[in-house]
């Protein structure tokens, strides 16, 4: 546990050392874990850190998936992956209670963000039958969690939904298509129908409503993947990721890398990430993976990285504001 905690601290400070640290740690744990109780405590420690520390969430998801594929504990009756899913299932079962509790709803949004990271990170590994089923289980859970958040729409729940869809929306859609013979996506469609309804709610600040609109455009552009037809935006945003090697097994590793805090950035900026502190941090070199030139103000960026409330301001990029107003006019004309 001491070495595990040391590695967690080290990787949180510098995610670039992940590949160097994990093999030795995995070997040490495989030979030193002597009981299921110790393995269970290890899962609990990583889960707790991943849901309570926003700066660790991305690395925590990577650690979980690495152990799920590489950690083999002799004589263990359950694997790391089985214990992890069991722990996630327990938290998943609290979703209705937490979403109705304004004082503790942050625990639910933190868990949902971690699940989004966990889902996206599954694509780092080869798609054998076991990993495909693992991805399907996570996708179903994430969709249920998003619908739960949308059942109590508020600034924090809606921002969380937006973040998770930008993070793992493509995985959700591809996974749901894979389990339906007609490639239907009823769950994701329901999520998006609810988002569209909330965009028209004038009680939310325009910048939040514009963020919701951006994930609608993102899906319409096939998540910004190359050679997509029917893109909802013609603005020059981030360059498209490389062509995927297989239509049957989408390679999400070609999408921009997700850093601590669940927003995309490029590999080159990793070393330039600012230091962590108890008050959080503002990312300096980020590239927003969206269908347009989305420009969040500092307060909103702080919220996305640290889970706090954004200020009630309403700063919007002029192009985003224009797109948002056009959307509202189209909706008004449609209902006349």
C-alpha positions in Angstrom: 0.0 0.0 0.0 2.9 2.4 0.8 4.4 1.8 -2.7 1.0 2.1 -4.3 0.3 5.5 -2.6 3.8 6.7 -3.5 3.2 5.8 -7.1 -0.2 7.5 -7.1 1.4 10.7 -5.8 4.2 10.5 -8.4 1.9 9.9 -11.4 -0.5 12.6 -10.2 2.4 15.1 -10.3 3.8 13.8 -13.6 1.5 11.6 -15.7 4.4 11.1 -18.2 6.1 8.6 -15.9 3.1 6.2 -16.0 4.7 3.7 -18.4 7.9 3.6 -16.4 6.3 3.2 -13.0 3.5 0.7 -13.6 5.4 -2.5 -14.6 7.5 -2.6 -11.5 4.6 -1.7 -9.3 2.5 -4.4 -10.8 5.2 -7.0 -10.2 5.6 -5.9 -6.6 1.9 -6.1 -5.9 1.5 -9.5 -7.6 4.1 -11.0 -5.2 3.1 -9.1 -2.1 -0.7 -9.3 -2.0 -1.5 -12.3 0.1 -5.2 -12.1 0.6 -8.4 -10.9 -1.1 -8.8 -8.4 1.7 -5.6 -6.6 0.7 -6.6 -6.6 -3.0 -10.0 -5.2 -2.0 -8.3 -2.5 0.0 -6.1 -1.6 -2.9 -9.1 -1.2 -5.2 -10.9 0.9 -2.6 -7.8 3.2 -2.3 -7.5 3.8 -6.0 -11.3 4.3 -6.4 -11.3 6.8 -3.5 -8.5 8.8 -4.9 -10.0 8.8 -8.4 -13.3 10.1 -7.2 -12.1 12.6 -4.6 -9.1 14.1 -6.3 -9.9 15.7 -9.7 -6.1 15.9 -10.5 -5.8 12.1 -10.2 -9.0 11.1 -12.1 -7.3 10.5 -15.4 -4.3 8.7 -14.0 -6.6 6.7 -11.7 -8.6 5.4 -14.7 -5.3 4.4 -16.5 -4.1 2.6 -13.4 -7.3 0.7 -13.0 -7.3 -0.5 -16.6 -3.6 -1.3 -16.5 -4.2 -3.5 -13.4 -7.3 -5.0 -15.0 -5.2 -6.3 -17.8 -1.8 -7.0 -16.1 -2.2 -7.6 -12.4 -2.3 -11.4 -11.7 -2.6 -12.2 -8.1 -1.9 -16.0 -7.3 -4.7 -17.8 -5.6 -7.0 -14.8 -5.8 -10.7 -15.8 -6.1 -11.6 -12.5 -7.8 -9.5 -10.4 -10.2 -8.8 -6.7 -9.8 -11.3 -6.0 -12.6 -14.0 -7.9 -10.9 -13.5 -6.1 -7.6 -13.3 -2.7 -9.4 -16.6 -3.4 -11.2 -18.2 -4.5 -7.9 -17.1 -1.2 -6.3 -18.4 0.8 -9.2 -21.7 -1.1 -9.1 -22.0 -0.2 -5.4 -21.6 3.5 -6.1 -23.8 3.3 -9.2 -26.6 2.0 -6.9 -26.5 5.3 -4.9 -27.1 7.5 -8.0 -30.8 8.2 -7.4 -30.1 9.1 -3.7 -27.1 11.3 -4.5 -28.7 13.2 -7.5 -31.5 14.3 -5.2 -29.1 15.5 -2.4 -27.8 18.9 -3.4 -25.2 18.8 -0.6 -23.7 15.6 -1.8 -24.4 15.6 -5.5 -20.7 16.5 -6.1 -19.9 12.9 -5.1 -22.1 11.6 -8.0 -20.6 14.0 -10.6 -17.1 13.0 -9.5 -18.0 9.4 -9.9 -19.6 9.9 -13.3 -16.5 11.8 -14.5 -14.3 8.9 -13.3 -16.5 6.4 -15.1 -16.1 8.5 -18.3 -12.4 8.4 -18.0 -12.5 4.7 -17.3 -14.6 4.0 -20.3 -12.4 6.1 -22.7 -9.2 4.4 -21.4 -10.5 0.9 -22.3 -9.5 1.7 -25.9 -5.8 1.6 -25.0 -6.0 -2.2 -25.1 -6.7 -4.9 -27.7 -10.3 -5.7 -28.2 -10.6 -9.4 -27.2 -14.0 -10.8 -26.0 -13.4 -9.9 -22.4 -12.4 -6.3 -23.0 -15.3 -5.8 -25.4 -17.7 -7.0 -22.7 -16.0 -4.8 -20.1 -16.5 -1.7 -22.4 -20.1 -2.6 -22.9 -20.7 -2.9 -19.1 -19.0 0.5 -18.5 -20.9 2.1 -21.4 -24.3 1.0 -20.1 -23.5 2.2 -16.7 -22.3 5.6 -18.0 -25.5 6.1 -20.0 -27.6 5.3 -17.0 -25.6 7.8 -14.9 -26.0 10.5 -17.5 -29.8 10.0 -17.6 -29.8 10.2 -13.8 -28.0 13.5 -13.9 -30.4 14.8 -16.5 -33.4 13.8 -14.4 -32.4 16.6 -12.0 -31.0 19.3 -14.4 -28.9 21.9 -12.7 -25.7 23.8 -13.5 -23.5 21.1 -12.0 -25.3 18.1 -13.4 -25.5 19.6 -16.9 -21.9 20.6 -17.0 -20.9 17.0 -15.9 -23.0 15.6 -18.7 -21.3 17.9 -21.2 -17.9 16.9 -20.0 -18.5 13.2 -20.1 -20.0 13.4 -23.7 -17.0 15.3 -24.9 -14.8 12.8 -23.3 -16.4 9.5 -24.2 -19.4 10.2 -26.4 -17.9 8.5 -29.4 -17.2 5.4 -27.3 -20.8 5.4 -26.0 -22.3 5.7 -29.5 -20.0 3.0 -31.1 -20.6 0.6 -28.2 -24.4 1.1 -28.2 -24.4 0.5 -32.0 -22.4 -2.7 -31.6 -25.0 -4.3 -29.3 -28.0 -3.5 -31.6 -28.4 -5.3 -34.9 -29.8 -2.2 -36.6 -27.1 0.0 -35.0 -29.7 1.9 -33.1 -28.7 4.2 -30.1 -31.9 4.7 -28.1 -30.2 5.5 -24.9 -27.9 8.1 -26.4 -30.8 9.5 -28.3 -32.7 9.9 -25.1 -29.8 11.7 -23.5 -29.5 14.1 -26.4 -33.2 14.8 -26.6 -33.1 15.8 -22.9 -30.1 18.0 -23.6 -31.9 19.8 -26.4 -34.8 20.5 -24.1 -32.5 22.0 -21.5 -30.8 24.3 -24.0 -34.1 26.1 -24.4 -34.4 26.7 -20.7 -33.7 30.4 -20.2 -32.8 30.0 -16.5 -29.4 28.7 -17.4 -26.6 31.1 -18.4 -25.9 31.3 -22.1 -22.4 29.9 -21.8 -23.7 26.7 -20.3 -26.5 26.5 -22.9 -23.8 27.0 -25.6 -21.7 24.2 -24.1 -24.8 21.9 -24.4 -25.2 23.0 -28.0 -21.5 22.2 -28.7 -22.0 18.5 -27.8 -25.0 18.3 -30.1 -22.8 19.7 -32.9 -20.0 17.3 -31.9 -22.2 14.3 -32.3 -23.6 15.6 -35.6 -20.0 15.9 -36.8 -19.4 12.2 -35.9 -17.3 13.3 -33.0 -14.9 15.2 -35.2 -13.5 12.1 -36.8 -12.0 12.3 -40.3 -14.2 11.9 -43.4 -17.3 12.5 -41.4 -20.4 13.6 -43.4 -22.9 16.1 -42.2 -20.7 18.1 -39.9 -22.6 20.6 -38.0 -19.9 23.2 -38.0 -17.5 24.5 -40.6 -15.3 26.5 -38.3 -11.6 25.7 -38.0 -11.1 23.8 -34.8 -8.5 21.2 -33.8 -7.0 19.2 -36.6 -8.8 15.8 -37.1 -7.2 12.7 -35.5 -5.5 10.2 -37.8 -7.5 7.7 -39.8 -8.7 4.8 -37.7 -7.2 1.4 -38.7 -10.5 -0.6 -38.5 -14.1 0.3 -38.8 -15.0 -2.7 -36.6 -12.7 -1.7 -33.8 -12.5 2.1 -33.5 -9.1 3.3 -32.2 -9.9 6.0 -29.7 -6.2 6.3 -29.0 -6.0 8.5 -32.1 -8.2 11.1 -30.4 -6.6 13.8 -28.4 -5.2 12.6 -25.0 -7.2 13.4 -21.9 -5.3 14.9 -19.0 -6.1 15.2 -15.3 -9.5 16.9 -15.2 -11.1 15.3 -18.1 -10.5 17.8 -20.9 -8.5 17.0 -24.0 -5.1 18.4 -24.7 -2.2 17.6 -26.9 0.7 15.3 -26.0 3.2 18.2 -26.3 1.5 20.2 -23.6 1.8 17.5 -21.0 5.2 18.6 -19.7 3.9 22.2 -19.5 0.9 21.5 -17.3 1.0 23.9 -14.4 1.6 22.7 -10.8 -1.1 21.3 -8.6 -2.3 23.0 -5.4 -5.1 22.6 -3.0 -7.0 25.4 -4.7 -6.7 23.7 -8.1 -5.1 25.2 -11.2 -6.0 26.7 -14.6 -4.8 24.7 -17.7 -2.5 26.8 -19.9 -1.9 24.8 -23.0 -5.1 23.1 -23.9 -6.8 22.2 -27.0 -10.6 21.8 -26.8 -11.9 18.9 -28.7 -15.2 20.2 -30.1 -16.9 20.8 -33.4 -16.3 24.5 -33.1 -14.0 27.1 -31.6 -15.2 26.7 -28.1 -13.7 29.2 -25.7 -14.5 28.8 -22.0 -13.7 31.6 -19.7 -11.3 31.0 -16.7 -14.1 30.5 -14.2 -15.6 27.7 -16.4 -12.2 26.2 -16.9 -11.6 26.1 -13.2 -14.9 24.3 -12.7 -14.1 21.7 -15.3 -10.7 20.9 -13.7 -11.6 21.2 -10.0 -15.3 20.5 -9.7 -16.2 23.9 -8.1 -18.9 26.2 -9.2 -18.3 28.6 -12.1 -19.1 32.2 -11.6 -22.5 33.4 -12.7 -21.0 35.4 -15.5 -22.1 34.9 -19.1 -18.9 35.4 -21.2 -19.2 33.8 -24.6 -17.0 33.8 -27.6 -18.8 35.9 -30.4 -18.9 33.0 -32.8 -20.3 30.6 -30.1 -22.8 33.3 -29.2 -23.9 33.7 -32.8 -24.2 29.9 -33.3 -26.3 29.7 -30.1 -28.6 32.5 -31.2 -29.1 30.8 -34.6 -30.0 27.6 -32.8 -32.6 29.3 -30.7 -34.1 31.0 -33.8 -34.3 27.7 -35.6 -36.0 26.1 -32.7 -38.5 28.9 -32.4 -39.3 28.7 -36.1 -39.7 24.9 -35.9 -42.3 25.2 -33.2 -44.3 27.9 -34.9 
